[in-house]
Amino acid sequence: MAESMKGLKRTCRCAELSEDNVGQEVTVMGWVQKQRNKGGIIFVDIRDRSGILQVIFEDGEIDEEGFAKAEKLRSEFVVAVTGTVTKRSGAVNENLATGAIEVRAKDVRVLSESETPPFPIEPGSKTKEELRLKYRYLDLRRPDLQKNLMMRSQVTTLIRQFLAEEGFLEIETPMLTKSTPEGARDYLVPSRVHPGSFYALPQSPQLFKQLLMCSGYDRYFQVARCFRDEDLRADRQPEFTQVDMELSFVDEEDVMDVNERLLQKIFKEVLDVEVALPIQRMTWQEAMDRFGSDKPDLRFGMELRDISEIVSECGFGVFTDALKNGGSVRGINAKGQGTMPRKKIDALVKFAKDFGAKGLAYIAIGEDGAIKSSFAKFMGDDEIANIVNALEGQPGDLLLFAADQNKIVYDVLGNLRLELARNLDLLDKNEFKFLWVTEFPEFEYSEEQGRYVAMHHPFTMPMEEDIPLLKTNPEKVRAKAYDIVLNGTELGGGSIRIHQDDVQENMFEALGFTKEQANEQFGFLLDAFKYGVPPHAGLAYGLDRLIMLMAKQDSIRDVIAFPKVKDASCLMTDAPNIVDKKQLDELCIDISVAEEADNLDVSQQVRE
């Protein structure tokens, strides 16, 4: 039976005690990690968010009632223990922060009993993630997850402190706003007061933070909740947190400077890692040409090499046909992998096809310099030698090639490069390689929509020298946009914003918007710009991704308290779920369900 805390006060957390506290009487409270009964003496490990403390219940030092309670303690019971801190009577436990001490109990109260948990509460759990997410409140007791969330709290606090010292104001923007379909799909919220109308949950505070610049707030930031209805993966969630900021009267250098110093402070204070400034910069085109990615991982080499000119007149049709169709031929050098078995090479070919490749050509160089190639019979020895030299091939190397349109070649080799790095264990989580990627294309062509769409958003300023191309060659326009990348993950992105009417008008024309369409979607912002808008710029970080990398985790689910799974559902709360018909009626919503394979009746989809 659970007991009351009446008259008790916790004096400290478990792992806040040390040898400096020997001789002191303390009261600690937490969960029982394990109990070991040795007859006249019982050892109990008590756990809270700070760590584990060993408590000893010895017959005679504690009354019979207290000893009897100790005998009944089981894992995850919640207890309060009062006792004296002493030096550990047995060997020091080097694995515990409190390994040199223990508490000899004088009194114990069982504040709450526990059923046997469905999995052990321990770090490095081997339990399937689905089960752990179903019982997330138990999973969150595990020390490794608690460490991640405490790091998240520390980082968020540091961000707020730093930006406040830099003159930023923390201002909240609306969660219920207007749908602006440019970008990912919105989560929609029906209005009861305005039947048939919908709010959208914000994908970002973009328009509102620009309005704050119009309103003269100069430097804004927000730790903002954002929502995007898009396919999930390891570093995505339907709801996420971003550190959002906007600054007036600045250029790219100002935005990069404040964010470089912010990152330097966070990594030094949290991880004791020095971030050298300035952070390396690379244009989008250089990143694509060298790494096949606009978020390159710089922890290893294996850079792309363009051999289009070398093979332009070769006898291998796969290469020459790609070049005739306006594409390119590029390769990477997997150092020391020249003896890779054919089975593994075939697996790489299959991997490449998943990213659009029709195939994957290769040259394997034996330790004796002998060449084995999938296309050697179509070329002379000199041509093969030139290709090997272009990729700086040495005995023992494996050279891999893709030939197609540039977009496909980049995608294939960029992902193949990462796959090889994973397989060869080249990705050191203790190494942090930052990079600014700049001068993104302003537009990308959407086959689905049959028009150009903004790569970032419609308010991104083009490079001044490219503004005349908005009307003639929009595909060649570069943006004043910048992404901050860490170890192959985009941490965040931003841009200089358009503040001139004529440039914004040309931008909308290039995107295929009529004036009426632009006003329908963004009229409130465009109207605000008529009343004196300062030059402004901004950036937003994905806080979840930042913490994931700092905590050396593979998924943002491990740094979010209550995450969703891949189908955007919550295994713990069973959300999303059906709602009462009365609620739908109040919102003037009628559900029409497409015919399912199991032919469920509509009445089964809505709870009466």
ChimeraX attribute file (.defattr): number of C-alpha atoms within 10 A of each C-alpha:
attribute: neighborCount
match mode: 1-to-1
recipient: residues
	/A:1	7
	/A:2	12
	/A:3	13
	/A:4	12
	/A:5	13
	/A:6	6
	/A:7	5
	/A:8	13
	/A:9	13
	/A:10	15
	/A:11	13
	/A:12	13
	/A:13	19
	/A:14	26
	/A:15	20
	/A:16	14
	/A:17	20
	/A:18	17
	/A:19	15
	/A:20	10
	/A:21	15
	/A:22	16
	/A:23	13
	/A:24	12
	/A:25	16
	/A:26	21
	/A:27	21
	/A:28	25
	/A:29	23
	/A:30	23
	/A:31	24
	/A:32	22
	/A:33	22
	/A:34	16
	/A:35	20
	/A:36	15
	/A:37	13
	/A:38	9
	/A:39	9
	/A:40	10
	/A:41	17
	/A:42	18
	/A:43	19
	/A:44	24
	/A:45	20
	/A:46	27
	/A:47	26
	/A:48	21
	/A:49	19
	/A:50	16
	/A:51	19
	/A:52	24
	/A:53	26
	/A:54	23
	/A:55	24
	/A:56	23
	/A:57	28
	/A:58	21
	/A:59	15
	/A:60	11
	/A:61	16
	/A:62	19
	/A:63	14
	/A:64	12
	/A:65	11
	/A:66	20
	/A:67	22
	/A:68	13
	/A:69	14
	/A:70	27
	/A:71	18
	/A:72	12
	/A:73	21
	/A:74	19
	/A:75	20
	/A:76	23
	/A:77	21
	/A:78	22
	/A:79	23
	/A:80	22
	/A:81	24
	/A:82	22
	/A:83	23
	/A:84	19
	/A:85	22
	/A:86	19
	/A:87	18
	/A:88	20
	/A:89	9
	/A:90	10
	/A:91	9
	/A:92	13
	/A:93	12
	/A:94	9
	/A:95	7
	/A:96	14
	/A:97	17
	/A:98	22
	/A:99	20
	/A:100	18
	/A:101	26
	/A:102	25
	/A:103	28
	/A:104	24
	/A:105	23
	/A:106	20
	/A:107	19
	/A:108	23
	/A:109	19
	/A:110	22
	/A:111	17
	/A:112	15
	/A:113	19
	/A:114	13
	/A:115	9
	/A:116	11
	/A:117	11
	/A:118	11
	/A:119	15
	/A:120	16
	/A:121	17
	/A:122	14
	/A:123	13
	/A:124	10
	/A:125	14
	/A:126	10
	/A:127	12
	/A:128	9
	/A:129	14
	/A:130	12
	/A:131	14
	/A:132	19
	/A:133	21
	/A:134	15
	/A:135	17
	/A:136	19
	/A:137	13
	/A:138	16
	/A:139	24
	/A:140	22
	/A:141	18
	/A:142	19
	/A:143	20
	/A:144	19
	/A:145	22
	/A:146	21
	/A:147	17
	/A:148	22
	/A:149	19
	/A:150	15
	/A:151	18
	/A:152	22
	/A:153	13
	/A:154	14
	/A:155	22
	/A:156	17
	/A:157	12
	/A:158	17
	/A:159	19
	/A:160	18
	/A:161	12
	/A:162	17
	/A:163	20
	/A:164	15
	/A:165	10
	/A:166	12
	/A:167	12
	/A:168	20
	/A:169	17
	/A:170	16
	/A:171	15
	/A:172	14
	/A:173	17
	/A:174	11
	/A:175	17
	/A:176	13
	/A:177	16
	/A:178	16
	/A:179	18
	/A:180	16
	/A:181	10
	/A:182	13
	/A:183	14
	/A:184	13
	/A:185	15
	/A:186	20
	/A:187	18
	/A:188	17
	/A:189	13
	/A:190	16
	/A:191	14
	/A:192	16
	/A:193	9
	/A:194	10
	/A:195	12
	/A:196	11
	/A:197	13
	/A:198	17
	/A:199	16
	/A:200	19
	/A:201	23
	/A:202	25
	/A:203	23
	/A:204	20
	/A:205	22
	/A:206	18
	/A:207	15
	/A:208	15
	/A:209	25
	/A:210	27
	/A:211	17
	/A:212	19
	/A:213	21
	/A:214	22
	/A:215	14
	/A:216	12
	/A:217	17
	/A:218	18
	/A:219	24
	/A:220	23
	/A:221	24
	/A:222	22
	/A:223	20
	/A:224	24
	/A:225	17
	/A:226	18
	/A:227	21
	/A:228	20
	/A:229	16
	/A:230	15
	/A:231	12
	/A:232	15
	/A:233	12
	/A:234	13
	/A:235	15
	/A:236	20
	/A:237	25
	/A:238	20
	/A:239	17
	/A:240	20
	/A:241	20
	/A:242	22
	/A:243	19
	/A:244	25
	/A:245	27
	/A:246	27
	/A:247	25
	/A:248	22
	/A:249	12
	/A:250	16
	/A:251	17
	/A:252	17
	/A:253	9
	/A:254	13
	/A:255	21
	/A:256	20
	/A:257	13
	/A:258	14
	/A:259	16
	/A:260	19
	/A:261	16
	/A:262	16
	/A:263	17
	/A:264	18
	/A:265	20
	/A:266	22
	/A:267	16
	/A:268	12
	/A:269	13
	/A:270	14
	/A:271	12
	/A:272	11
	/A:273	15
	/A:274	14
	/A:275	18
	/A:276	12
	/A:277	12
	/A:278	13
	/A:279	16
	/A:280	11
	/A:281	15
	/A:282	16
	/A:283	15
	/A:284	22
	/A:285	17
	/A:286	15
	/A:287	20
	/A:288	21
	/A:289	20
	/A:290	19
	/A:291	26
	/A:292	27
	/A:293	21
	/A:294	26
	/A:295	23
	/A:296	26
	/A:297	25
	/A:298	19
	/A:299	17
	/A:300	15
	/A:301	16
	/A:302	21
	/A:303	20
	/A:304	24
	/A:305	19
	/A:306	18
	/A:307	20
	/A:308	19
	/A:309	11
	/A:310	14
	/A:311	20
	/A:312	17
	/A:313	14
	/A:314	16
	/A:315	16
	/A:316	15
	/A:317	12
	/A:318	17
	/A:319	24
	/A:320	20
	/A:321	15
	/A:322	19
	/A:323	21
	/A:324	11
	/A:325	10
	/A:326	10
	/A:327	19
	/A:328	26
	/A:329	24
	/A:330	23
	/A:331	26
	/A:332	26
	/A:333	26
	/A:334	22
	/A:335	16
	/A:336	17
	/A:337	18
	/A:338	24
	/A:339	14
	/A:340	13
	/A:341	9
	/A:342	9
	/A:343	9
	/A:344	10
	/A:345	16
	/A:346	13
	/A:347	11
	/A:348	18
	/A:349	20
	/A:350	15
	/A:351	18
	/A:352	24
	/A:353	14
	/A:354	12
	/A:355	17
	/A:356	14
	/A:357	20
	/A:358	16
	/A:359	18
	/A:360	21
	/A:361	18
	/A:362	21
	/A:363	22
	/A:364	27
	/A:365	23
	/A:366	18
	/A:367	14
	/A:368	9
	/A:369	14
	/A:370	11
	/A:371	19
	/A:372	14
	/A:373	16
	/A:374	11
	/A:375	15
	/A:376	16
	/A:377	10
	/A:378	13
	/A:379	14
	/A:380	11
	/A:381	12
	/A:382	9
	/A:383	17
	/A:384	20
	/A:385	12
	/A:386	15
	/A:387	21
	/A:388	22
	/A:389	11
	/A:390	14
	/A:391	22
	/A:392	14
	/A:393	24
	/A:394	20
	/A:395	18
	/A:396	20
	/A:397	24
	/A:398	26
	/A:399	24
	/A:400	24
	/A:401	22
	/A:402	27
	/A:403	27
	/A:404	26
	/A:405	16
	/A:406	20
	/A:407	14
	/A:408	20
	/A:409	27
	/A:410	25
	/A:411	20
	/A:412	27
	/A:413	27
	/A:414	27
	/A:415	19
	/A:416	20
	/A:417	23
	/A:418	19
	/A:419	15
	/A:420	15
	/A:421	18
	/A:422	12
	/A:423	9
	/A:424	11
	/A:425	9
	/A:426	13
	/A:427	16
	/A:428	12
	/A:429	14
	/A:430	11
	/A:431	13
	/A:432	18
	/A:433	18
	/A:434	27
	/A:435	22
	/A:436	23
	/A:437	24
	/A:438	25
	/A:439	20
	/A:440	22
	/A:441	21
	/A:442	27
	/A:443	25
	/A:444	16
	/A:445	15
	/A:446	11
	/A:447	8
	/A:448	6
	/A:449	8
	/A:450	9
	/A:451	13
	/A:452	17
	/A:453	20
	/A:454	21
	/A:455	16
	/A:456	20
	/A:457	16
	/A:458	20
	/A:459	19
	/A:460	22
	/A:461	23
	/A:462	28
	/A:463	18
	/A:464	12
	/A:465	9
	/A:466	15
	/A:467	19
	/A:468	15
	/A:469	16
	/A:470	22
	/A:471	12
	/A:472	11
	/A:473	12
	/A:474	21
	/A:475	15
	/A:476	14
	/A:477	23
	/A:478	23
	/A:479	25
	/A:480	23
	/A:481	27
	/A:482	26
	/A:483	25
	/A:484	24
	/A:485	22
	/A:486	23
	/A:487	21
	/A:488	17
	/A:489	17
	/A:490	23
	/A:491	22
	/A:492	21
	/A:493	20
	/A:494	25
	/A:495	28
	/A:496	26
	/A:497	25
	/A:498	21
	/A:499	22
	/A:500	14
	/A:501	12
	/A:502	9
	/A:503	18
	/A:504	19
	/A:505	15
	/A:506	17
	/A:507	25
	/A:508	19
	/A:509	15
	/A:510	23
	/A:511	19
	/A:512	15
	/A:513	14
	/A:514	13
	/A:515	12
	/A:516	10
	/A:517	12
	/A:518	15
	/A:519	14
	/A:520	11
	/A:521	15
	/A:522	16
	/A:523	14
	/A:524	12
	/A:525	15
	/A:526	16
	/A:527	10
	/A:528	14
	/A:529	17
	/A:530	12
	/A:531	10
	/A:532	11
	/A:533	19
	/A:534	21
	/A:535	17
	/A:536	23
	/A:537	29
	/A:538	27
	/A:539	24
	/A:540	25
	/A:541	21
	/A:542	21
	/A:543	23
	/A:544	24
	/A:545	27
	/A:546	23
	/A:547	23
	/A:548	20
	/A:549	20
	/A:550	20
	/A:551	22
	/A:552	15
	/A:553	15
	/A:554	14
	/A:555	16
	/A:556	23
	/A:557	22
	/A:558	22
	/A:559	27
	/A:560	21
	/A:561	16
	/A:562	16
	/A:563	21
	/A:564	20
	/A:565	19
	/A:566	14
	/A:567	12
	/A:568	17
	/A:569	15
	/A:570	18
	/A:571	19
	/A:572	17
	/A:573	13
	/A:574	9
	/A:575	11
	/A:576	10
	/A:577	11
	/A:578	10
	/A:579	12
	/A:580	10
	/A:581	17
	/A:582	13
	/A:583	11
	/A:584	15
	/A:585	11
	/A:586	12
	/A:587	17
	/A:588	15
	/A:589	15
	/A:590	10
	/A:591	11
	/A:592	8
	/A:593	12
	/A:594	9
	/A:595	10
	/A:596	8
	/A:597	6
	/A:598	6
	/A:599	9
	/A:600	12
	/A:601	11
	/A:602	13
	/A:603	11
	/A:604	9
	/A:605	15
	/A:606	16
	/A:607	12
	/A:608	9
